[in-house]
Amino acid sequence: MPKVLVPLAQGCEELEAVTIIDLLRRANIQVVAAGLDDVPVKGSHGVVLTPDTTLDDALEQDFDMVVLPGGLPGSDNLGADPRIPAVLAKMVESGKFAGAICAAPRVLAKAGLLDGKKATAYPGFIDGGAFPKVKHTGGAVERDGKIITGRGPGTAMDFALAIIEALTDAKTRNAVEASLVRG
């Protein structure tokens, strides 16, 4: 069973965090939601989330993927914590998956992990001149190798489904999507 770390920072985008955690768990993917510290996480719209554990405790485990929810100031808080770029770099160097949605792909870009890769993010976060080595597409979801990025809250389901397919298979993705009665 694949195992995914979802770090939660104060000011994260609740819709993205909950959608990622929920859909991956529906696919029988083990998800560890880890707070940067040991207090509940207040999202950018006032919803309080209770992480499963702290990031320090989570980092003692092995993961197949690390996924960053977006939101502000959540994404900035993730990027400011030196453990986050370090674990992302470790994942990429070891051939494992990394993902980010909304404002959070900027964390990947600042770490140089999107250089030469197709990626998407919330408008204004990785496009323009700040990250000239990133091939920003503006698409809903982009996968380039083992990096998966999503544009924003409205694409959170598509982003989570792309992660499910990457970590399992199309059959599992399709079963989870069918259970959501989206169409």
N, C-alpha and C positions, 0 to 999 in steps of 0.2 A: 504494500500500500504506500503510495507516495505521501510525503510529508512536507508541508508548507509552513513557513514562518510568515506571519503578517504582523509587522511592528505597528503599534498604535501610539501616535503622539497626540498631545493636547492640541486641539484644533483640527483634527482630521475630518475629512468628509465622511460623515456617517453612512450615507447611502452607499458609497463605494466600499467602505470597510465591511459593513454588514452583508452586502451583496456578495462580495468575494468570499467571506467566511461561510455564509449560508450555502451558496451554490457548490463550493468545493466539498463541503461536508455532505451534501446530497449525493455527490459522486463518490462517496466513501474515501475521500482524500483526508488524511489526518491534517488538521489545521491547528496551529498553535498561535493564538493571538497574544502578543507580548507587549506590555506597556513599557515605556522607557524607564519608568520607575514603578513603585508599588502602590500607586493611587489610581482610582478610577479615571478614565479618560473622558474629558468633556469635549465633544465634537464641535465643529465650527457652527452648528446650528443649535447647540445647547443640549443635545442628546448625550446622556452619560453611558459610556460603555465600560464593562468590567472585563479587563483582560484575563486570560487564563493563567498567566504567569508574568514575571518580569523579563525584560530582555536579557539581563545577566544570566538568569537561570535557563532561558531558552537557548542561549548561545553555547551551552554545554551539550546540546543535542546536535544531531546531524539532520540536514534538510535537503530536499530535492529542489526546492525553490524558495526564494524570498520575494514577497510581493508587497509593494508599498502603496497604500491608499493615498489619495491626494488630499486636497483641501488646504486652506490657509487659516491659521499659520501652521497647520500640521505638517505639511511638506517641508517648510522651512525648519521646523523643529527636528524632523527626521534628518535633514541634511546637516544640521548643526551638531548632531550627536556623532562623534567620530566612530562609534561602533557600527553605524549603519553603512557608510561607504566602505568600511573594512569588510563587513560580512558580504556585501554585494560583490566586491572585488574578489573575495575568496570563492564565492559561488561561480562567478564567470571563469576564473582561472582554473577551477576544477571541472569545468565542462557541465556545470549545473545551470538551472534556469534562474533568471531574475526578471521581475516585472514591476511596472509602475503605471499608475493612471493619473490623469488630470494634471495637477501641478507637480506631482512626484517624479515624472521622468526627468525633470530638471536635476534631481539628485543624482540620477544615473549619468546625465550629461556632464555635470560638474566633476564627477569622478572619472570622466573620460571613457565610460563604458558604452556610450552610444556613438563614439567616433567611427565614421564609415558605415554606420548602420541606418536602415530605415526605421523611423520611429514617429510616434504621434504624441500629442499632449494637448492640454487645454490651450487655446489660442494665446500666444504671447509668451509662452514659457520656454520653448526650445526653438522656436522659429525666429527669423530675423538674424541679426549678426552676432548674437552672443555665443552661438555654438555652430560655427561654420562647417565643422566636420560631420555634423548630424544631418542625415538626409530626411528632413521633416516632410511628412506626407499630408498631414491634416486628416488622415483617415480615421475611421471609428476605432479600429484596432489594427496594430501592426505586429507582425512577428518576423524577426530577422535572426535566424539561428535560434539561440536559446534566450533571446531577449524578447519579451512581450510588453507592448505599451498600449495604453488606452487613452482616448481623448478626454473623457470627462464623465460626470455623473450619469448622463443620458446613455452612455455606452457601457456602463458597469456590468450589465448582464452579458453583453457580447464579449467583453473582456474576460469575465469569469469563465464563460463557456469556452473561449479560446484556450485558457489555462487548463481547463479540464481535458480538452482534446489533446493538448501537448503532453500532459502528464499521464493520460490513460489512453484513450482511443476515441474514434468518431462515434462508435456505438454508445459509449458511456455518455459522451457529450449530448448526443441525440436523445437519449433516454431522459437525461436531466432536463433538457430543453422542452421535450414533450410534456413532462410533468408540470411545467410552468404554465402551460396553456397560453402561450404568447400569441399564436396566430389565428 
